[in-house]
Amino acid sequence: MISPINTLEPTRSASSRTWLTVVISAGQSRNPEKRELELAIAELAAKMPGVEVLQIPHLYDLTKNSKSYQAMRDRKHALVVLAWLFDRATHWVLDRNDVRGIVGEVLLKEASEEDEDEDATEKDSDETNEEVVIHAQPRPDRPVFCIDLRASSKAQEFADEIARIAELVQPPKATPLTLEMLERAANPTNDTYIGSSHLPITTVEDTPGRRWYPVIDFSRCTNCMECIDFCLFGVYGVDGNETIVVEQADNCRKGCPACSRVCPQNAIMFPQHKTPAIAGAPVDAGSMKIDLSKLFGAPETNEDAAIVAARERDEQLLLAGRAAVGSTEFETQATTNTQTSNVEPVAPKPQRPSDNLDQLLDQLDSLDL
């Protein structure tokens, strides 16, 4: 077993023999199977040439000035970040904490996620070229590969993906990786395996508490400001470029995802939410216009998602000792939509032949009594 060290040594990671940092973000739970998988992946990755390993707490709970994020910002080369989150959510959690780069292609995914990702890509290509925030925010060219730890229960499958990425990003002057070297790293037969003199696993000591806050996907966000208008807890703000940001993350009410329901582009995520679309699963923004309530896990009724969002916000206002505000414009719109889309026209009843009683009534009407 590789002995971890608990102090950061950024200068060593800048060595020319290291061109890939693998970051393993621990889950929030104490599930022993998850801990075993994390450790097994770390040990396999640490044996690979050109690779160093950082073990950190759950990245969603960390603050921007934590040791973990500082360590990641110190690494200027490619990153592979494994977390118990959807890869899209991981990427934008990193981004909001200034660990930035371009999205690296990951081949290891759950089968259902692969299908959703392909569908979203196909639909996105049909969308209009509406200006999104990321167009005005250049990112570094270094790739950041985000891998969902729920994609497999086998450490070797993660190791194979890391080895593929390490080969992909290795610098020209580095010793070329061969199949033999990768096999020896994955299945060492003695203490002289390749990587035995490599950097140890570095465990970053941070002690974050559980957090709940929105994360913005700037590749979707159009800076429409609907979220800042909707949220009444001071979570959102704008930066010097008048761009929407999550300014006071810890003002967010735990468990409330209401603002994500009113975002027209599905650009707001809550990575710990139980509903995949809100947690960062690959979904098409345009599909929200078709059926918001089903997409976001609203009650199985004809209730509009905006109404659900307003109700969730009111619940949090009351819990905070404030008055509920409701949302008349949402209620009116939803009622109109429901009436126009769900009420079927009533067919006129067929007329039956008149009988003696009908004739008697007609005669009485003609008397005008």
C-alpha positions, 0 to 999 in steps of 0.5 A: 500500500502506498503511504499517503502524506498530509502536506502539500508540496506544489514544487514537486508536482511541477517536475518535468516528469509529471504532466497529469494530476489525478484528483480524487474527491471523497464522497460525503458519506462514510460508505466503506465500499466508496472509500475502498474504490477511491483508494484502489483508484488512487493506488493504481493511478499513482503507479503510472508514469507522469501521474500524481494523485491528490486526495481531497474532501468532497469538492462541492463542500470546499470553499474557494480559499481551501487548501484543496482548491489552492493545490489544484490551481497550483497545477497548470497541466491537465487534470483528471477529477473524479467525484461522486457527481455528474461530470457536468456538475463537477466541471462547473463546481471547479470553474466557480472556484477558479480551477478552469480549463476546457472540457476533456472528453471522457469515455467512461460513463454509465450507459444511461448517461451516454444515451442522454449525452448523445441526445443532448448533443444532437438537440443542442446542434439544432438550437439557435446560436444564442449568446452565452456567458462563456463566449465572453469568458476565455478559459485556459487551454489545458484540458480538465477531465471530469469522471463520475465515480458512479460510472463503474464499481471496478477500479481497473476501469477507472485506471484504464481511462486515466491511462488513456488520458495520460497517454493523450496529454503527455508532452512531446519530450516525455518518455512515450507510454507503451502498452507494456509500461501501462500493463506493468503499472496496472499489474505490478509483479514486484517492487520495481514496477514502473512508478515505484519512484513516483510521487506518493499520493498526496492527501489534502487536509481540509475539514469542510462542512456540508453545503448547499448552493447553486452552480451555474453552467456558463456554457448555457447561461445567457445572463438573462437575470431571471434567477436574481429576480426570482431568488429573495435570499441574496444568493445571486449577484453580478460581477464587474462585467455585469455577469450573473454570479453566485455571490453569497452561496451560503445564503441559499436555503438547504434543499431548495432548488426553486431557481433552477426550475425558472432558468430558461436554459437549465443552466442552474444546477444543485449537484446534490439534488436527487433529481438528475436534471437539477443535479447536472445530468446531460439534458437538452435545454430546449426540451424544458420548453416542452414539459418543465414539470416532468423534466424537473421532477415536479408532482405528477400533475398538470401543475407548471414548474414555475408554480412549483418553484414559487411554492418552494420559495414561499416555503423557505421564506416562511421557514426564515420567518418572512412573508410568502410572496406567491407568484400571481403572474406564474399562476395566471399563466399556468392557469391559462395554459392548462385551460387552453391545452387540457380542456377538450371542447364539449360536443353538442348533444344530439336533439331528440324528437319532441314528444307530447310533454315538449309540445305542452311546454311549448304551448305554455311558453306561447301564452306568456303567462 
